[in-house]
Amino acid sequence: MLSPATVQLAVILLAVFSVGGVAVAALYPRLSGGSKSDKRLESIAAKQRKPTDRIGLDENRRKRSVEDTLKELDAAQKAKLRKSQKPTLLVRMRQAGLLWSMKTYSLVCVGAGFVSFALAMLVMQLGLVPALGFGLSGGILLPHFFVNFKRKKRLKKFTNEFPNAVDVIVRGVKAGLPLIDCLKVIAAEAQEPVKSEFQQIIEDQTLGMPLGEAVARLPERIPLAEANFFAIVIVIQSKSGGSLSEALGNLSKVLRDRKKMGAKIRAMSAEAKSSAGIIAALPVVVAVLVYLTSPDYILLLFQTTTGNIVLAICGIWMFMGIMVMRKMINFDF
């Protein structure tokens, strides 16, 4: 027969072991770092996360590379702008598609000046001094205006044809052709001036220049946003990789949208431009009509000092009004 003290001690020990066993059973997963099933599930999840994490790291690395490339291109463009805010005469002649040398341009200036002097002397029957001034102005301004006209016309033709060339590159890349072969197709079959510009790219690449650098020189010859966009896409793709067909497809869409926007702006501003032209021409037309009907009335503006002052003030105000209207209807996009 057990004593009451022994029975009491046995009950206490049993209670302690019971509570301890329950506590160990409840806290064992945390103390041991999780059950085997939890560890197995975590290992499977980790294996599934590894490819995703690797893709994410590659994507972040590519984004950083693209950002660095864009910063380099932006810095290079700013350096070029600081170096020369306005293109030189020789650069403008190349952008106009003229293969003139400075000597040829000088001879053209002399010829234009001589023709202007002859017209002033023989046709207009001006004096010697006014004819010399007329010839000097013609010799300086006429070749300058001609070069600017040819340059503007060539850049406009490039803008209209360039989206088609980008589409050819997109289709060629999707078909599996290398980029350089697509550029050769454009250099052989595209319309001018896109054809000659891509021929220059092929020649630079053939001489050993990397393709990215050869394309990066395109905006120097064609100072347009479209050419700059194309050069940026090619340079980024050559340094960072990625889907060239997708990037150029997006570029083609952007170029066509810009062309549509430009046409829409010209259509919407046509009324304003015609109104500005009518308002600017109205004083001249009225003055001519008054001269034809009452010449003595209008000649006071030219024969008296007060009339000359009024005429000069009106001319200044008219010039200011024309510049304001031109600024209002000149949309930059």
VMD Tcl script that draws the C-alpha trace (Angstrom):
set ca {
  {0.00 0.00 0.00}
  {1.54 3.33 -1.19}
  {1.69 6.16 1.14}
  {-0.35 9.32 0.47}
  {2.89 11.32 -0.10}
  {4.07 8.90 -2.78}
  {0.73 9.02 -4.56}
  {0.77 12.82 -4.44}
  {4.31 12.96 -5.89}
  {3.34 10.55 -8.68}
  {0.33 12.69 -9.61}
  {2.49 15.83 -9.68}
  {5.13 14.16 -11.90}
  {2.42 12.85 -14.24}
  {0.92 16.32 -14.54}
  {4.33 17.87 -15.23}
  {5.20 15.30 -17.92}
  {1.76 15.74 -19.52}
  {2.06 19.53 -19.72}
  {5.63 19.25 -20.96}
  {4.64 16.76 -23.65}
  {1.83 18.98 -24.87}
  {4.16 22.00 -24.94}
  {6.84 20.11 -26.86}
  {4.27 18.83 -29.37}
  {2.96 22.34 -29.92}
  {6.33 24.12 -30.16}
  {8.40 21.44 -31.91}
  {7.87 22.72 -35.48}
  {9.13 26.17 -34.52}
  {12.00 24.83 -32.46}
  {13.12 22.46 -35.20}
  {12.69 24.96 -38.07}
  {9.44 23.50 -39.44}
  {8.16 20.06 -40.18}
  {9.47 17.88 -42.98}
  {6.41 18.57 -45.08}
  {6.81 22.32 -44.64}
  {10.49 22.08 -45.56}
  {9.64 20.07 -48.64}
  {7.02 22.58 -49.72}
  {9.46 25.43 -49.20}
  {12.13 23.66 -51.27}
  {9.67 23.11 -54.13}
  {8.55 26.73 -53.99}
  {12.18 27.88 -53.99}
  {12.89 25.80 -57.09}
  {9.89 27.34 -58.81}
  {10.94 30.85 -57.82}
  {14.49 30.55 -59.13}
  {13.65 30.87 -62.87}
  {11.33 33.79 -62.15}
  {13.96 35.51 -60.03}
  {16.55 34.90 -62.75}
  {14.22 36.43 -65.37}
  {13.61 39.38 -63.09}
  {17.34 39.90 -62.58}
  {17.97 39.70 -66.33}
  {15.17 42.19 -66.96}
  {16.53 44.60 -64.35}
  {20.02 44.24 -65.78}
  {18.72 44.96 -69.29}
  {16.77 48.00 -68.06}
  {19.88 49.38 -66.40}
  {21.85 48.81 -69.59}
  {19.18 50.59 -71.65}
  {19.15 53.51 -69.21}
  {22.93 53.79 -69.37}
  {22.85 53.73 -73.17}
  {20.19 56.43 -73.27}
  {22.24 58.58 -70.92}
  {25.31 58.16 -73.13}
  {23.35 59.08 -76.27}
  {21.78 62.08 -74.56}
  {25.18 63.29 -73.36}
  {26.64 62.85 -76.86}
  {23.79 64.78 -78.45}
  {24.12 67.62 -75.93}
  {27.85 67.78 -76.62}
  {27.18 68.03 -80.36}
  {24.63 70.79 -79.78}
  {27.07 72.74 -77.64}
  {29.79 72.28 -80.23}
  {27.74 73.61 -83.13}
  {24.33 75.12 -82.60}
  {23.95 75.90 -86.31}
  {25.23 73.66 -89.11}
  {27.93 75.07 -91.31}
  {27.40 75.89 -94.96}
  {29.16 72.73 -96.10}
  {27.01 70.57 -93.80}
  {23.83 72.25 -95.05}
  {24.84 71.61 -98.64}
  {25.40 67.91 -97.84}
  {22.02 67.78 -96.09}
  {20.50 69.34 -99.21}
  {22.03 66.62 -101.38}
  {24.35 69.07 -103.15}
  {27.90 67.91 -103.80}
  {29.23 71.43 -104.17}
  {32.57 72.51 -102.80}
  {33.13 75.93 -101.30}
  {34.73 77.01 -104.57}
  {31.65 75.94 -106.52}
  {29.39 77.79 -104.08}
  {31.50 80.92 -104.49}
  {31.20 80.71 -108.27}
  {27.42 80.32 -107.96}
  {27.32 83.42 -105.76}
  {29.30 85.40 -108.32}
  {27.02 84.22 -111.14}
  {23.86 85.08 -109.17}
  {25.25 88.51 -108.33}
  {26.13 89.23 -111.97}
  {22.66 88.17 -113.18}
  {20.98 90.31 -110.49}
  {23.12 93.32 -111.46}
  {22.29 92.86 -115.15}
  {18.55 92.63 -114.41}
  {18.70 95.77 -112.29}
  {20.57 97.71 -114.98}
  {18.81 96.49 -118.14}
  {15.29 95.54 -117.05}
  {14.62 97.76 -114.03}
  {16.82 100.57 -115.41}
  {18.20 101.49 -112.00}
  {21.27 103.59 -111.40}
  {24.76 102.18 -110.93}
  {24.77 102.33 -107.14}
  {21.29 100.75 -106.69}
  {22.18 98.11 -109.30}
  {25.40 97.27 -107.41}
  {23.41 96.91 -104.17}
  {20.85 94.78 -105.97}
  {23.59 92.55 -107.43}
  {25.37 92.19 -104.09}
  {22.14 91.20 -102.34}
  {21.28 88.71 -105.09}
  {24.74 87.16 -104.99}
  {24.56 86.62 -101.24}
  {20.90 85.73 -100.71}
  {19.88 83.73 -103.78}
  {22.37 80.81 -103.30}
  {21.59 80.80 -99.58}
  {17.84 80.54 -100.22}
  {18.44 77.88 -102.88}
  {20.44 75.68 -100.49}
  {17.81 76.06 -97.76}
  {15.03 75.24 -100.21}
  {16.77 72.09 -101.43}
  {17.59 71.05 -97.86}
  {14.02 71.49 -96.66}
  {12.65 69.61 -99.69}
  {15.08 66.70 -99.20}
  {14.32 66.37 -95.49}
  {10.60 66.35 -96.26}
  {11.06 63.55 -98.80}
  {13.09 61.59 -96.25}
  {10.30 61.98 -93.67}
  {7.69 60.67 -96.11}
  {9.73 57.65 -97.24}
  {11.43 56.64 -93.98}
  {8.46 54.78 -92.36}
  {8.32 52.47 -95.39}
  {12.01 51.66 -94.95}
  {11.46 50.84 -91.26}
  {8.58 48.52 -92.24}
  {10.92 46.70 -94.64}
  {13.42 46.18 -91.81}
  {10.67 44.88 -89.50}
  {9.44 42.36 -92.07}
  {12.98 41.25 -92.87}
  {13.92 40.74 -89.21}
  {10.71 38.78 -88.58}
  {11.53 36.61 -91.60}
  {14.94 35.78 -90.11}
  {17.22 38.07 -92.12}
  {20.16 39.76 -90.36}
  {19.83 43.48 -89.80}
  {22.69 44.33 -92.16}
  {20.96 42.44 -95.00}
  {17.76 44.41 -94.38}
  {19.74 47.64 -94.57}
  {21.29 46.48 -97.87}
  {17.81 45.85 -99.29}
  {16.80 49.42 -98.44}
  {20.05 50.79 -99.86}
  {19.32 49.01 -103.14}
  {15.55 49.45 -103.58}
  {14.33 52.42 -101.50}
  {13.50 55.85 -102.88}
  {15.80 58.83 -102.55}
  {17.03 60.27 -100.24}
  {16.57 57.22 -97.97}
  {18.47 55.08 -100.47}
  {21.61 57.22 -100.49}
  {21.63 57.62 -96.69}
  {21.43 53.87 -96.12}
  {24.10 53.34 -98.76}
  {26.32 55.57 -96.63}
  {25.57 53.40 -93.59}
  {26.51 50.25 -95.53}
  {29.74 51.86 -96.73}
  {30.71 52.88 -93.19}
  {30.00 49.37 -91.91}
  {31.97 47.82 -94.77}
  {35.00 49.96 -93.88}
  {35.04 48.42 -90.39}
  {32.85 50.75 -88.37}
  {30.45 48.97 -85.98}
  {26.87 48.96 -87.19}
  {25.63 50.89 -84.15}
  {28.14 53.69 -84.73}
  {27.40 53.77 -88.46}
  {23.67 54.18 -87.79}
  {24.37 56.74 -85.03}
  {25.89 59.02 -87.70}
  {22.57 59.18 -89.56}
  {21.10 62.05 -87.45}
  {24.20 64.12 -88.24}
  {23.40 63.95 -91.96}
  {19.61 64.02 -91.51}
  {18.77 66.31 -88.57}
  {15.28 64.92 -87.99}
  {13.63 63.35 -84.95}
  {12.74 60.28 -87.04}
  {16.38 59.54 -87.86}
  {17.36 60.13 -84.23}
  {14.70 57.67 -82.99}
  {15.93 55.03 -85.44}
  {19.56 55.49 -84.37}
  {18.64 55.20 -80.68}
  {16.71 51.95 -81.27}
  {19.58 50.36 -83.22}
  {22.24 51.46 -80.72}
  {20.25 50.17 -77.73}
  {19.55 46.86 -79.46}
  {23.22 46.39 -80.37}
  {24.34 47.04 -76.78}
  {21.50 45.56 -74.71}
  {19.77 43.06 -77.00}
  {16.02 42.58 -77.09}
  {13.37 42.17 -79.75}
  {14.45 44.38 -82.64}
  {11.33 43.67 -84.70}
  {9.06 44.75 -81.84}
  {11.05 47.92 -81.17}
  {11.16 48.90 -84.85}
  {7.47 48.04 -85.22}
  {6.66 50.46 -82.43}
  {8.95 53.03 -84.05}
  {7.16 52.65 -87.38}
  {3.82 53.21 -85.66}
  {5.17 56.31 -83.91}
  {6.53 57.73 -87.19}
  {3.25 57.21 -88.99}
  {1.32 58.74 -86.09}
  {3.63 61.78 -86.20}
  {2.98 62.09 -89.93}
  {-0.78 61.91 -89.38}
  {-0.54 64.46 -86.60}
  {1.43 66.81 -88.84}
  {-1.18 66.52 -91.61}
  {-3.95 67.15 -89.09}
  {-2.17 70.21 -87.72}
  {-1.64 71.59 -91.22}
  {-5.31 71.06 -92.04}
  {-6.49 72.72 -88.83}
  {-4.11 75.67 -89.23}
  {-4.87 76.22 -92.96}
  {-7.75 78.57 -92.15}
  {-5.63 80.58 -89.73}
  {-2.79 80.82 -92.27}
  {-5.13 81.99 -95.04}
  {-6.67 84.57 -92.69}
  {-3.22 85.82 -91.71}
  {-2.22 86.09 -95.37}
  {-5.34 88.07 -96.23}
  {-4.88 90.43 -93.27}
  {-1.21 90.98 -94.13}
  {-1.92 91.63 -97.82}
  {-4.94 93.87 -97.22}
  {-3.04 97.16 -96.58}
  {-0.88 96.67 -99.68}
  {-3.90 95.88 -101.86}
  {-5.82 98.89 -100.51}
  {-2.82 101.17 -101.10}
  {-2.52 99.98 -104.73}
  {-6.24 100.45 -105.35}
  {-6.19 103.95 -103.83}
  {-3.18 104.81 -106.00}
  {-5.03 103.66 -109.12}
  {-8.15 105.67 -108.27}
  {-6.71 108.74 -106.44}
  {-2.94 108.93 -106.88}
  {-2.64 112.44 -105.40}
  {-4.25 111.23 -102.19}
  {-1.85 108.33 -101.59}
  {1.30 110.10 -102.82}
  {1.27 112.29 -99.72}
  {2.65 109.31 -97.81}
  {5.71 109.23 -100.08}
  {6.27 112.92 -100.86}
  {5.95 114.54 -97.41}
  {7.97 114.08 -94.23}
  {4.87 113.45 -92.15}
  {3.71 110.87 -94.66}
  {7.08 109.11 -94.57}
  {6.96 108.95 -90.76}
  {3.41 107.57 -90.83}
  {4.41 105.05 -93.49}
  {7.43 103.90 -91.46}
  {5.36 103.52 -88.28}
  {2.67 101.59 -90.14}
  {5.30 99.34 -91.69}
  {6.79 98.57 -88.26}
  {3.37 97.79 -86.81}
  {2.50 95.62 -89.80}
  {5.76 93.68 -89.41}
  {5.10 93.13 -85.71}
  {1.55 91.96 -86.44}
  {2.75 89.53 -89.11}
  {5.37 88.08 -86.74}
  {2.75 87.64 -83.99}
  {0.35 85.89 -86.38}
  {3.18 83.70 -87.68}
  {4.07 82.71 -84.13}
  {0.44 81.87 -83.35}
  {-0.03 79.58 -86.35}
  {3.45 77.98 -86.35}
  {3.00 74.66 -84.53}
  {6.07 72.71 -83.44}
  {5.43 68.98 -82.93}
}
mol new
graphics top color blue
foreach p $ca { graphics top sphere $p radius 0.5 }
foreach p [lrange $ca 0 end-1] q [lrange $ca 1 end] { graphics top cylinder $p $q radius 0.2 }
display resetview
